[in-house]
Amino acid sequence: MASDAHSLKHYCFEEWINLQQEDLSELLQGLSLNPNIPDHHDSLSQLIQKNVQHFQEYIDKRRHLARDHVSAYFAPSWCNSLETSLLWIAGCRPSMFIRLTYALCGLEIESRLTEFLQGARTGDFGELTASQITLVNSLQGKTIREEDKLTTRLASLQEDITDKPLAVMEASQIGELNRDTDKALDEHGLFMATMLVEADQLRMSTLKELVGIFTPIQAVDFLAVTKKLHLCMHELGTKRDDHMPGRDKE
């Protein structure tokens, strides 16, 4: 039964990776469309909505599957070691979306400096308005404050697992679980599942609010970059793991 649950979690992640690849192709196709074609704005908006919905569906599946064994999401065997090293409460930090925005702004300005000096307008990340930047800065502050709250709560939960369940285990033989220990660990798992849900909600709300700040073309560009970055980290991390000394080759 536990093996079946693990397989479902693994399949959910692999399904998400494959969907990321499909979404990336559609986003890149959207970026290549002529902005003068009819309904260009509507086409991009629908593409944005579709990608955000896919993320929502993914975290909904995670929430459902995490009920039986939430600990697996905090140290997922289906992720490579690079991906695992970057996890914050079973996923990426929501503030990473905003840091990526700042990075993209810098890259766009640097790569198109000549165009800017000549007064050319790009309409992309090098073209964020002052009001957009103000909104992004405000979102960053709010997101980091929420991250800090969740991080503090997670630290308390990690301390509780030492104070309570392990103390109970000392009353029995080492490595043996009794009813009280099982109950304490089950309660801990419920709290951890709640943490995962709240962290996913923060990731979701931050993404939605950030995308809402952008123009449609900026939002499509941003979503494409986030997916490409995720896929690259997955591919590079897997390759590095495969070449680790002493790792068995299939």
N, C-alpha and C positions, 0 to 999 in steps of 0.2 A: 504494500500500500504506500509506504514511504517512497519507494522507488518510482511508483507511478506519479506521485505528486511532484517529485523532483523532475521527472521527464516532462510533465506539463509546464513547469516553470522554465525549463530549458527550451522547450518548443516555443513558448510565449516570447522569449527573448530572440530566438532565431527568426521567428515570424516578424518581429519588430525590425530586426536588422534588414530582412528582405524588403519589408515595406518602406524602410528608409531609402533603400536603393531605388525603388520604384518612384517614390515621391521626389527624390532628387532629380531623376530624369525629367519628370513633369515640370519641376520648378525651373530647371535649366532651359527647357523648351519654352516656358513662359517668358523667361528673360530674353529669349531670342526673337520674340514676336515683335513685329513692327508696331510701335506705339500709335501709329496713325490708323490702324485697322479698326473697323467698327467694333464696339463693345470691348475694347482692349482693357479698360478699367474694370469692367464687370468680370471679365475672364480671370484677371489677376486676383480680384477679391474672392471669387469662388475657389480659386486654387489655394489661397491663404486659409480660407475657412475649412477646406478639405484637410489640409495638413494639421491644423490645430485640432480638428475633430479626431484625426488618427492618433494624436498624442493623448487626447482625453480617453479614447477607447483603450489604449495601451495601459494607462495607469488604472483604469477601471478593472481590467483583467488582473493586473498585479494585486490590487486590493482584494479581489476575490480569492486568488491563489495563495495570498499571504496568510489567510486565516488558519491554515493547517500547520504551517511551519515558517513563521516570519523570519527566523534567524538566517535562513538561507539567502534572503535578500540583502543582508548586511555583509555577507561574505560569499557572493554568488560564484559557484564553481563554473557556471556557464560564461563568465567573463574572463578575459585574460588578465594576467597580473598587472599590466599597465592600467587597464580599465578599473580594476579593483582598487589600485592605489589612489585613484582620483575620486573615489566615492565619498559622498557626504549624505548620511542617512539614506543609503540604498539608491543613490542617484547623484546627479551633478548638483552643484550649488546653484540655486536660482540666480545669484548675482553674477555667475559666469556668463549668462546671456548679456548682461549689461557690459561686462568687461570686454566681451567679444565685439559689442557695438562700438566701444571706444577704440578698440584695435582696428576695426574696419574703417572708422573715420580717419584714423591716422594713415592707414595704407592708401585709402582713396586720395587723400590730399597729397601725399607724397608722390604717388604714381601719376597724378594729373596736375602737378604743380604748374607746369607751363600753361595748361588750359586755364587754370584759375587766374594766373597773372595776366592772361590775355582777355579775361572777362567771360570765358566760356562757361556755360552752366551744364552740369552733368545730370542733375536730377537723382543722384544716388547717395551713397553714404558720405561722400565728400561734400554733399549739399544739404546736410542737416541744418535746419534753421535754428535761430537762437531760442525760439520757443520750444522746439523739439528737444534741444540739448537741456534746457531747463527742466522739462518733463522727465527726461532720462535721468538727470542728476537726482531729482526728487524720488524717482522710483528706486534708484540705487540705494539711497539712504533708508527708505522704508523697507526694502528687501533685506538689507544687511541687518537691520534691527530685528526683523522676524527670524532671520537665520540664527542670530545670537541667542534669541529666546529658546529656539528649538535645540541648539547645541548645548545650552545650559541644562535643559530638561533631559537630554540624552545622557549627559554626564551624571546626573542624579540617578537615572535608571541603572547606569553601569555600576555606580556605587552601591545601589540597593541589591544588586545580584550578589555582591560580596557580603553585605551585611546580613542578608536574610537566607537565601537558598543555601549558600555554602556553610553558613552557621548551622543550618538544619542538618546538612550532610555530615557534619562532624559528630552528630549524635548517633549516626549509624556507621556502618563500615564504609571506608573510603571507596568511592566508585559505585556505591549501591544507592539506588533511589528509593525512598519510601514515600508514603502517601503525602506527607506534609511537603516534602521536597517537590514532588510532582505538581502539587497545587500552587506552590510558590513560583515555580518555573512557568506554569501555565498563565498565572497572573502577570508575570513579567512579559511573557509573549504577547499578551493582549495590549499591554502598555506600548510595547515596541511596534505592534501593528498600527496602533493609533498614531505613533510618531511617523511611521512610513506614510500613512494617509495624509497627515498634515504637511509633511515635507513635499509630497507629490502635489498637494493642493497649492502650496506656495510656488512650486515650479510652474504649475499650470497658470496660475493667476499672473505671475510675473511675465510669462511668455505672452499671454493674451494682452496685458496692458502695454507691453513693449511694442508688440506688433501693431497695436492700436495707435501708437504714437507715430509710426512710420507711414509714408505714402505707400500705396500698393506695390510699386516697383521696388521700393526699399525693403518692404516686408518680405517679398518673394526672394530678393537677393539675400536677406538675412537668414531666412529659413533654409535656403540652399546651402549657405556657408555652414550653418550649424549641423546640417545632416552630413555634409562632406567631411567636416571635422570629426564627427562621431564615427563615421565609416572608416576614415583614415586611421583613427586611434585603434579601432577594432582590428583592422587589418595589420597595422604595424605591430601592435601588441601581441597578436597571435603569432606573427612571424618571429618575433623576438623570443617568445616562449618556446617555439619549436626548435630554436637554435641554442637554447640554454644547455650548457654542459651537463651531461649525465641524464638528460631527458630522453626517455624511450621514444624511438621513432616508430611510427606505424608502418 
